[in-house]
């Protein structure tokens, strides 16, 4: 079948399935339904509309058609991405045209739906990472990591996992994955081993670590503020499970990738003497000639810049609070975070690289195609919220069962399932009113919010497009001609993520009925 015919068939199928799905899901005139449709109207900027009017509107044929188009176009993009990862940006562009022509959502709303602070941050971080790579920072760190591991593949896996976990918890998933992935590239290049399992491990460990602290993931931040939960309570519930699930991840990966681990051990052992000789030669060369001194000086400048960058990102909230007090204006922490990479790019321009070289780094280091895909994905995700698709899905899941234990499992598994293909933050935003309703009437405690947190984040681990970190890692790999297929991803992620979610459910039961957190 020709590509064009295949695309048309997929589009027709997703349109038919989406229409049937949206037509038969109707929100009822009950407490949960009315609360959810009222929030939906508020999100659309129609706060003055009554609950009954909102209910009639979301169930009307006019809105059902819009819901069908929004859902179908979203799944059209996902379907083409599954068929071939390289098609994802083209698929998004193809789907954007009918989205605009049919008026599913006003264009100005689509523009506002994009997290431009994230896009600006990604451009800066990728550029800075490219500069640091040119300075030799990641090769230097890769050699140190290999030296510390002493030729032991398990220690190497643990070091990569722990680095991704704690960087993500402290700095957020986006910052963590960019720099850990760059490190993995250098390790695989030195040892000549397949980078794909290590990249997938880095992503899964990054997402796992992002649940440990509220700042690690946008979902954690949203739940913290929306539910007025204390940071202490969040950490008590989330951090222990994040550590347990990291252990689960590493153990399962070591079992699944036994052959890869065997190959990794052999190649590390074969490279051990070469690595030791290289490190020794660096130490001998230091100070022996001007060229070696200049090279090492650039590495150390890059290391200092990387450390200062990490510290600045970690202390961003404190810095912005200080700026707000000094300047007597409100400084948004997310907005200020976007510009931090550029501060350090400016420092590298002064200390390490010629000014005329910056355009080369911006062109080569930034994954522009994936950034465009990100922008469109934000728009498609927003249409699901704007048209009421997410509200309907959340309402449908809320009526499966009402027993406390059933609710925890339902919220965890349904949010995980949807987050594997849909924007996970949109899923959690849609599900939170249900959780708050159940919590408000005393049916269940605060663990229901953590069911959403774990479901949203771990569910994103299932597929290459399930979270921001996944897409960034896949894009960076593609830039180096490392292809991560859906098959390779699912081979590792399916088992590890499923076990992580089962462990999360067990933890929620223990936290609720044994520890009483």
N, C-alpha and C positions, 0 to 999 in steps of 0.2 A: 504494500500500500504506500502510495506517495505521501510525502510529509504533509502536503496541503490537505489531502483527503483525511489523513489521520487527525489533523488538527480540527477539521470541521466535525468529524464524528465525535471526538472528545467533547467539543463545545456543545453539540446537540444533546449528548448523553447527560452532561452535568446540568444543563438547563432543565431537562425533563425531571431528573432526580431532585433537583433543588426545588422545583415548583411543587412536586408531590410532597416533599418534606415540609415546606413552609405552609402549604395549604392545610395540611392535616394537623399541624401543631397550632393550637389556639390557646391563648391565655385566658383563664377563667376569671370570673368575677368573685374572687376570694381574697383573703387578706394578703397572701403572698403575691398573687397576681397583680392586685391594685398597687401594692408598694413597688413592685418591679416596673410596671408601666409608668408610674409617676416619676421614677428615677430616669427612665428612658426619655420621657418628655423633657425633664430638666437638662439632660445631656444634650438634647437637640436645641436648647435655648427656648423651650416652650413651657416655662415654669408656671405660667398663669393658667394653663389648660387643666381642667379638672381630671380626676382619676378616671372617671367613666368615659370621658371624651378620649383620653389617651388609650383606654382599652379598646374602644370602638375603632380608633384609628389604626392601631397596630394589627388588628384582626381584619381590616378592610381589604378588599381585593386589590385596590390601588397600592397599598403598602406591601401586600403579598407579592405582587409583580416586582416591586423594587427589591424586596428581600431575595426573591429568586435570582434576579440579575446579579446582585451583590455576592451571594453565596456561590453561584455558578462561576462567575469570573474568578473568584478567589480559588476555587477548586480547579479551575482550568489552568491557572498558573502553577498550582501544586502538581497537577497531573503531568504537565509538560516538563516540569523540573524533575519528577520521578523518572520519566522516560529518558531524559538526558539533562544532566546538571548544567551543561553549557548553554542550554536553551532558556535558563531561568529569566535573564534580563529581557531577552526577545519576547518571551511569553508575557512578561509584565507589561511591556510596551504594547503588544497586540491587545491585551485585555483592557488597557487604559482607555483606548478610543471608545469602545461601546459604553464604558463606564461614564465617560463625559457626555456622550451623545444622548444617552437615555436619561440623564439628569437624576441618577440615583442619589447623589449628594451634591450640593453646590460646590463648584470648583474652589471657592475661597475657603470652604471648610476642609477640603482635601489638602490644600496648602498648609493650613494651620494644624492639620493632624500629624504632620511630619515632625519628628523630634530633631529639630535643626541643631539643638545643642549637642546631641549625640553625633550627628553628621560632621559638624565642625571639629569635635573632639577626635573622631576617627581619622579625619584627614591629617590633623596635627600629629596624632600618635603614630600613624603609619609613616609619616615623613620623618619624625624623630627616630623611629625604629630603624628606618633605612639609613639615616646618618650614623647612628650608633653601630650598625652592622658594618658600614664602610670604615669606621674607626677601629674595627676589630674587637669590639666589646663582646659580642655574642660568641665569637670563636674562642676568646679568652675564657669566658664563663663556661662554655661547653667543655673545654679542656680541664678546667678546675672540677667540674661536676664528674667527669670521667675519672679524674685523678682520685677524688674522694670515694667514688664507688669501688675503686681497687679491682676493676675488672669483673665485678659482681653485677649481673643484669638485674637482679631483684633489688639491690640497693639503688641502682640507677632509676628503676621504675618508681621506687619509694621517694627518691629525691625530686623527680619530676612531679609526682602526684602531690607531695607536700608543698612544693613551691607554688603550683597552680592553686591548690586549696587555700593557702593562707594569703596569697596575693589577692585572690578573688574576694575572700572574706573582708580584707582590709581596704582594698582599692576598688572593688567592683569587677564584674565579669569581663567587661570590655578591655580595661587596662591589662588585666591579668592575661587574657588569651593572646593578645598581640605579642607581648614580650616572652611569654612561655613558648609560644609557637616558634618564634624566631630562634630561641635557644634550641628547641628540638630539631629545627632544620640544620643547625650547625653540628649538633651531635650526630645526626644521621649522615651528614656529609663527611665527618671525620672517620666514623666507624664503618661507613658504607653499608648501612642497614636500612631496610624498608621503614620509611618515616610514618607511614599511614597509621599503624597501631599506636605509635607514640603520640601522634597528633590527636587521634580520637580519645586516647587516655587523658591528654591535657585538657580537652574540651569537657569531658565528663567530670574530671576532678575540679575544673574551674566552676562548672555549674553546681556541683555538690558543695564546694566551699562558699558559693554565693548565698547559700541558705543559712550559713552559720551566724551571720550578723545582719542587722537590718540594712546596712549600707551596701551589702554585696550585690543586691539585685533590686531592680525597680519594684518587683512584686512585694518584697519585704518592706520597702519604704512605704508603699501604698497601704499595705495592711496595717503597719504600725500607726500611721496617722489616721487612717479611716476608722480604726477601732479604738483609738485613744489608749493603746496598750503601752505599758512602760517598756523601756529598752531592756531592763533587767529581766522582766517576764519573758520577753522575746528570746533573749539569749538562753535562759534556763530551758526553754522548750525546744529551741532550734539547734543550738551549738552541739549538745551531746549526740543528737541524731546525725548531724552532718559528719561528725568524726566517725561514728559507727558506719555510716554509709560509704565513707571514703575507704575504710578497711574492706567492706564488702566489694566495692568497686575493684580494688587492687587484687584481692584474692580471686575473684571471678575472672578478671582479665588474665591473670597468670595461668589459670586453668584453661581458658578458651584459647589463648595464644601460646600454647605449650611449644609448638614448633617454631614460632617466631622467637620465643624466649631462648630456645636452644641455639638458634642461629645467632641471636644477639650475643649470647655468652661466648660463642666461638669467635665471632668477629671482634668482640672487645678484647678477648685474650690474644688474638692475632695482632691487634692494634696496640696492645698494652705497651710493648717495648718502644714502638714508634711514638706513642703519645708521651711516654716518659722522656724519651730522647728529645722530643720537640720542646717540652717544658724545660728540660735541663739546658738546652741550647739557648732558650730565651733568657734564662738566668745568666748564662755565661756572656751572652751578647750585650746584656744591659751594661752600658757604660763603655763597651769595647770600641764602638764606633758611632759616629754621629747619626747614621741612618737607622741603626737599631734603637738608639736612644730616642730619636724622633718618633719611631713607630710605637714604642712602649709609652712614650709620653702621651701620644694620641689615645692609646688604650686607656690609660689612667684618667685622662680628662673625660673620656666617654663614660667610664665607670662612676666617676664623681657626679657627672650630670645625670646618669641613670638613677643613682641613689637619691640625689636631691629631688628628682622628678617624682620618684615613688613616695618620698616623705611629704612632698608638697601636695600630692593627690590625697594621701592619707589624712593630712591636716587641713584639707580644703575647707571644711565647715568652720574650723577655728579661725582660719585666715579670713574668710568672708565675713565672719562675725566682727573681727577686728577692723576690717575695712569699712563695714557698715557704721561702726562706732566712730571711727576717725573721720570718714567722709560725710557723716550725718545723712546718709542715704541708704536705702535698702539694697543690698547686693545679693542677688539670687545665687545660692551655692552651685546649682546645676549650670547656670550661665557662666559663672567664673571658672568652673571646672573645664569648660570647653576650651578656654584660652590658655590653660596651663602648659600644654605641649609647646605652644608658640613662644612662650617665655624662654624655654630651654633650647628651642631651635635658634632663637636670637643669640643665646650664649654660645652655641656651637659656631655660629657665624663669626663671632668675635674671636673665639679661641682656637678653633680647629679646622674649619672648612672655608674655602674662598666664597665670597658672596655670589659670584656668577654661577656657582654649582647648585644653588638651592633649587632652581627650576628643574634640574635633572633629577633631584631626589623626589620632588613633588610628582613629576611625571612617572617615574619608575617605581616608587615605593607605595604609592596610593593605589588601591584596587578600585579604580573608578567605576568599572562595570558593576561591581557588587554594591557600591554606594548607591548607584542609580536603582538597583534592585531593592535595596533597603528603603529608599524614598518611596517607591511605588508600593512596597509591601505595607508601609505605614498607612498609605492611602486606602488600600484594599481592606486592611484590618479595620480602619475607621468606618468604612461603609457598612461593615457587619454590625457595628455598634449603632450607627446612625439609623439604619433601616429597621433595627429591632431583631435581627437574626440572633445575636448573642442573648438577648433577653428571652426570646422564645426557647432557645436551647437550654438555658439555665432553668426556665420554668418547667420544661419537660423533665429534666433530670430531677428536679425537686419533688416530683410526685411519684417517684419509684418506691420510696419507703421513708417512714418517719421514726423508727426506733433509733435511739442514740447511736448504738454500734453500727447500725445500717447506714445512718447518716454520715458518719465519719468515713466509712468505706466508699459510700456513694460520692461524696465530695472529692475524696482523694482520687479515685479511679476515673471519674468522669472528667475532672479538671485535667488529669494527666493525659487522658485519651484525646481531648480536644486540643490541648497545648502541644501535642506532637505535630499538628499540622496548622493550627491557627495561632495567631499572635497570643502568647501566653498571658500578657498583661491584660489584653481585652477580655480573655476568658475569665480571669480573676475579678476584673471590674464587674462583669456581668453576674458572677456567682456570689460576690460579697453581700449584696442585699438579702439573698436567701439565707446565707450563713448568719447575718445579723438578726434576721427575723427569728430563726430557730433559737439563737442565743438569747434574744430579748424575751421570748416567752418561756425561757427556762428549760427548754427541751434538751439543750446540750451546752457544755462549757466552751471556753476559749480555744479548746483543741480543734474546733471546727475551722478556725482561721488558719491554723498550722496545716490542716489537711489541704487547704487551698494552696498554701505556700509550697508545700512539698509536691503536691500534684502538679502545680503550674511549672515549677522549676525542673523536677525530675522528668515530667512528661516531655519537656522540651528536649531531653537527651535522646529520645527515641529516634528522631530523624535529623538529617543534615540541615533542615530548615526550621527546626523546632525552637531555636533561640538565637539571639544576636551573636553569642559566642560561637555557635556552630557555623553560622554563615561566614563569619569573619575568618575562622580557621580554614574552612574549605576554600575560600577565596584566596587567602594567602598561599595555600598549597598549590592551587591552580596556577598562580603566578610563577611558581617554580616548577611547573609541569609535573606536579604530583597529583594524580587523579584519585579522589576519594569517591568511590561509587556508593550508591545506596546499599548494594549488597555487602560491601566491606563494612560500611557503617553499622548496618543492622546485625551483622555477624557478632559484633562486640556489644553494641548498645542494647539490643533486644533483651539478652539474658541479664546483663548487669543492671539495667534500668528497672526491669521487672522485679528483680530481687531487692533493689533499693526501695522500691515502692512498697513491697511486702513488709520489709523491715520498718519502713516509715509507719505503716498501718499498725504494726505491733507496738511500736514506740508510742503512738497516739493512745492506744488502749492502756498501756502501762502508765503513761503520764496522766491519763484521766482517772483511772480506777485504782492504781497502786500508789503512785507518787503524789497524786492530787496536786499537780502543778497548776 
